Amino acid sequence: MESCIGVEQDLDKALSKFTTLNDHTNTALQDLINQVEEVRKEVARQPHNATLTQAQSILVAELAADIKHQVFQISTDHRELHATVSRVGKSIDRHFISDYASVAPKAESFCNEVNRPIMEQAIAQHLYRQGLEDVGDTFVAEAKITPVERTCTFALLQRCAAALCEGDPSLALDWVEKRADELRHSSLPFTLHRMQALKLAREAGVGAAILYARAQFPAHAARHERALQAAVCALAWCTQHAPPAPRQYRHLLDLKALGAEAAELFIVEACSLLHLAPLSPLAGAVLAGARVLPALHDIKAKMTHPHVIAAWSDDELPLEVDLGEDGGGYHSVFACPILRQQASEHNPPMRLLCGHVISRDALNKLAVGVKLKCPYCPMEQSPSEARQIYFS
């Protein structure tokens, strides 16, 4: 999630700059067009084949210079925009790792005599749970694996959820009505009846929706009073010539968005009632792997870094540890801002007279005879005036 946010921020910057440049370019071009039209009208007042006056010549020259300047400025802004767009690609490369092969299990581990049958069973079970029974049957037949329980119950749940996402709660309502006693403490029945009432308001009119609401809503009024009131008020915007609905009712009038929420609740409640896992073993393994792989990759990258390998024999941790608000902040090592290297006993940090700190190697490289110019400020000094500092 943090990676997505990082890329999104860079993308927003690029889009903002693109919009600003687009508006500025359009305005500049329109101004140039207006100036050209004015000059054309001025020149058109002259008799045919007549020589331009001195004032007109100056006006045309100024216009040509202005056009040349604007073209140069637009070209420069376009180059800067290209750099901003390039940073988005670099941000994607920086935030997302395309190769997880170094930390992912080897493919051969799924193909041995012990794991292959388990993997095939998991794939077949996942296909059946997703309602892809024909695909599952073909897979079982062609792979010649042990027959798998078809779990038609879960396939039915998937069909109900898919219908809800399309804005049709009828299948889910039939399933719920058969288990009304077991779901009497659940919010699922009211959610589906509310969706059905709003669907009727769109298809059969507000009158039919009110009749349905009077028949179904009283049983849920005590537990869902505020939601029921909002649903009834939303019916006022289901008429043919109704104005745009206020913000607080718009989500109730979008049947597909309402259906997606209902489908998620339906799967959770139904699986809980039937003692089924919401995810198949294959889907659960993929979800867990997607979450853990980035962390494993980050750890492996840190552990294989040259500076970390040496840290195991020293008093330095290979990974950063967050000590919290009360833990304080510590710097166990110093990294030279010039050479980008960590300080050591042979290359300690050195404080210059101006207060800036660099490594001894950087000090020696920057020194010219008996003079040293600080890389961060204009102060000149002697290399011998630098003093070694210590972190305790």
N, C-alpha and C positions, 0 to 999 in steps of 0.2 A: 504494500500500500504506500509506503514511504517513497518507493521508487517511482510509482505512478504520479504521486504528488510532485516529486522533483521534476519529472519530465513535463508535467502539465504546467508548472510555473514557467519553465523555459518556453513552452509552446505559447502560453498566454502573452509573454513578452514579444515573441515574434509576430503573433496576430495583431497585437496592439500597434506595433511599429508598422506593420503592413497597412493597417487601416489608416493610421496617421499619414503615412507616405501617400497612400492612394488619394485621400482627401486633399492633401497639399498639392499633389500633382494635378489633380482635376481642376483645382482652383487656379493654379498657375497657368495651365493650358487655356482655360477659359478667358483669363485676363489677356493672354497673348492674342487669342482669337478676336477679342473685342478691340484691342489696339490695332490689329491688322485691318479690321473692318473700318475703323475710324480713318486710318491712313488711306485705305482704298477709296473711301468716300471723298477725302480731301483731294486725292489725285484725280478722281473722276470729274471734279469741277473744272479742271483744266481742259482747254480745247484739244481735239485729237491731234496727236503727234507734236504737241507743244512741249517745250523744255520745262522741266521742273524748276520752280523758283528756289532761291537759296534756303528759304525757311522749310520748304517741302523736302529738299534734299537732306537737311539736317534732321528733320523728323524721321525720314526713312532710315538714315544712318543710325539714329538712336534706337529705332525699333529693331534693326538688324542686330545691334550690339546687345539689346535686351534679350532677344530670342537666343542668341549664342550663350549668354550668361545663364539663362533659365535651363537650356539643354544641358549645359555642363553641371549645373546644380542637381538636376534630376538624375543624371548619370551617376553623380557622386552618391546621392541618397540611395540609388538602386544598389550600388556596390556595398554600402553599409547594410542594406537589408539582406543581401546575399550572405554576409558574414553572420547575421543574426539567425538566419534559417540554418546555416551550417552548424551553429551551436546546438540546435535542437537534435540533429543527428548525433553529435558528440555526447549530448546528454543521455540519449537513448543507449548508446554504447557504454556509457559510464554507469548508468543505473541498472541495466539489465545484462545478465550474463547469458550468452547464447550457447555456451558449451558447458554442460554439467557432467560430461562423461567422466571427469576425474573423480567425482564424488558419488555418482550414481552407480547402482549395482551393475555388474557386467551382464550383458544379455545372455551369456552362456549359462548363468546361474538359473535362468528360468527354463532352460531347455534340457536339464538333466532328467534322469528317470524319476526322481522323486518330485521335483517341482513342476514339471511339465503338465502332468494330469491335474494338479491343483490349479494351475493357471488357466487351463482350458475350462475347468469346471466354473471358475470365477467369471470368465468371459461369457460362457453360455448363460449362467445365472443372471448376469447383468443384462444381457439381451432380453431375456424373458421378463425381468422386472421392469424394463423400459417399455414393455408392450410390443416388442419386435419379435413376435412368436414365430413368424415365417423365417426370419433371418436366423433365429435361434435354432429352429429345426434343421435348417440347411447346414449351419455350422456344426451341430452335433453329428449329422449324418456324414458330412465330408471329413471331419476331423476324426471320426470313428471313436468318439469318447463315450464314457459311461453315461447313460441317460441321466439328465438333470431334472430336478423337480421344476415344473413349469411356473410355479408360483403365480397362478392365474389371479389370485386375490390382489397381489400387488399390481399386476397388469391392469386390472379394473380400476384401481386407484389412479394409475397413471392416465387412463382414458378420461376419468372424471376431472383430473387436474388439467389436462390438455383442453377439455371443453370449457372449463372455467376461464382459462387464459384467453379463449376466443370469445368470452362474454356470454357463455351459455351455462347457467347453473342447474339445469334440469337433471342431468345424470347424477351430480353430487347431491341434489335434494332427494332423489329417490333413494340413494345409499344412506343418507342421514335419517330419513323417515323410518327406515327399517330398524334403525338402532336408536330411536328417539329416547328410550329409557336410559341407555348407557351414556348418552350425550346430553342429559338434562342439565348438567353443570358446566357444559362447554359453551363458548361463544360462537361456535361454528354454525349451529342452526340459524341464529339471528343474522349472521353475516350473509348466509346464502339466501335467506328470505328477503333481506334488504336488497340484495343484488337482483333478485327476481322481480321485486316491486319496481325498481328503477328500470329494468328491462321492459316490463309491461308498459310503463309510462311512455317509453320511446316507441314501442311497436303497436300497442293497442289503445293508447291514450291515458290521460291522467285518471279518468274515471275508473278504468279497469285496475289501475295501480292502487287507487284508494280502496276499492273493494277487497283487493288481495291483502292490503295492509291491515284492514279492519279484521280480517279473518286470522291473520298470522301474528301480527305484532303484539296484541295484548298479552300473550304468554311470555313475552320477553321485555315488557315495559319496565318491570321493577329493576332488572339488572342492567338494562341498556337504555336508560331514559334519555340521556343527552344524545347518544348516537341515533336513537329513534327520532328525536325531534329534528335533528339535522337532515335525516333521510326524508322526512315528511316535508320539510321546508324546501328541499332540493326539487321536489315534484313541481314547484311553481315555475321552474325554469325548463320544464320538459314540454311545455306547450309549443305550438308551431311558431308563433311570432314572439316568443319570449326574448328579452334582451340578453346580452352576455351575463353569465352567472357570476356572482361574487367569488372571490378567491377561495373562501372557506367551503364552497360547494362544488368547485370544479372537479375535484378528484372523485366525487360521488357520481358525476355525470359522465365520466370516462369509464365505460363498461370494461374495456380490456385492462386498464390499470387496476380497476377494482377487482377484476377477475384474477389478475396475477397475485394480488394480496390474498384473496380468498383461496387460491390454489395452494399457496405456501402454507396457510393455516390448515387447510384440508389434509395435506400430506402429513403434517405433524400430528394432528389430532387422530387421524385414521390409523397411522402407524402405532401411536401410543395405545389406542384401543385394541388393535389386533396383535400387539406385542411384536411388531416388525421394526427392523432398523430402517430409518428413512433413506439411508444410502446402502447400496449393494457393497459387498466386500471389495470389489474392484474400484468402484467410485470412491469409497472411503480411503483406500490405499493411495489412489491418485491424488486426492485432496490433501492427505497428510504429507505425501511426497512433495507436492508443489509448495507446501509451507516450509518444509524443513530443508529442502535442497539449497535455497539461497544462503541460509545460515551455515550449512555444512561447507558450501563453497567458500564463504568468507573466512571461516575458521581455517580451512586447508590452505588458502592463500596466505594467511598470516603465519601459519606454522611453517610454511616452506620458504618464507622470506629469509634471505641471508642473515640479516641482523637478528632475527628471532632465533635462529638455530644456535647462535652463540649465547643468547640470553639464558638458555637453560643451565649453563655452567656459571652464571653470574647471579647477582641478587636482584634481577629484573624480571618482571612478569612479561610473558610474550603477548598478552592481550590487555587492553585497557579495561579497568574495573571502575564502574560507577559507584562511588562511595556515598551518594545521596547528599542531601542538603547539609546534614550534620557531620559528614565525613571529612570535609575539608578538601582542598585541592593540592595535588602534589605533582611535581615534575621530577621524575627520577633520572631523566636524561635531557641533554641539551642538543638540539638539532641546529646546525649552522645555517643561517638564512642565505648564505652565499653559495656554499658548496652542497647544501642539502644533505649533509652527512651528520650522523650522530657523533657527539663528542666522546672521547675515550681518554685513558690515562696518557696516551702518547699524542693526543690531539685535543687538549682541554679547551674550554671556552675562555676567551680573553676579552676583558672589558677595556674599551678605548676611553680616552679622556672625555669625549663627548657623551659617554654613557651607553653607547651602542655596544653590543656584544657579538663577536664573531669567533670562529674557531681559529686555532693557531695556524693550521694549514692555510686558511684564507688570509690570515694576517701576513704570512710569509709571501703569498702569491701577490698580494696587493701592494706590498712595500716596494718602493723604488729608491734604492740607496738608503738614506737616513730619513726619508720622508714617506709618510703614509697619509693618503686622503681617505677619510671615512666614506664608505659606499652609500651612506644614508644621509649625510649632511656635508656641508662644504668645509668642515673643520680639518685642518692639516695638523699633523703631529708626528712624533718620532715613534717607530715601532717599539723601541725600548720602553716607552712610557705606558704601554698596555700592561694590564695586570691580570693574572689568572684568577678566576673566580671558582668557587666550590659550591656544590649543591649538597645540603645535608638533609 
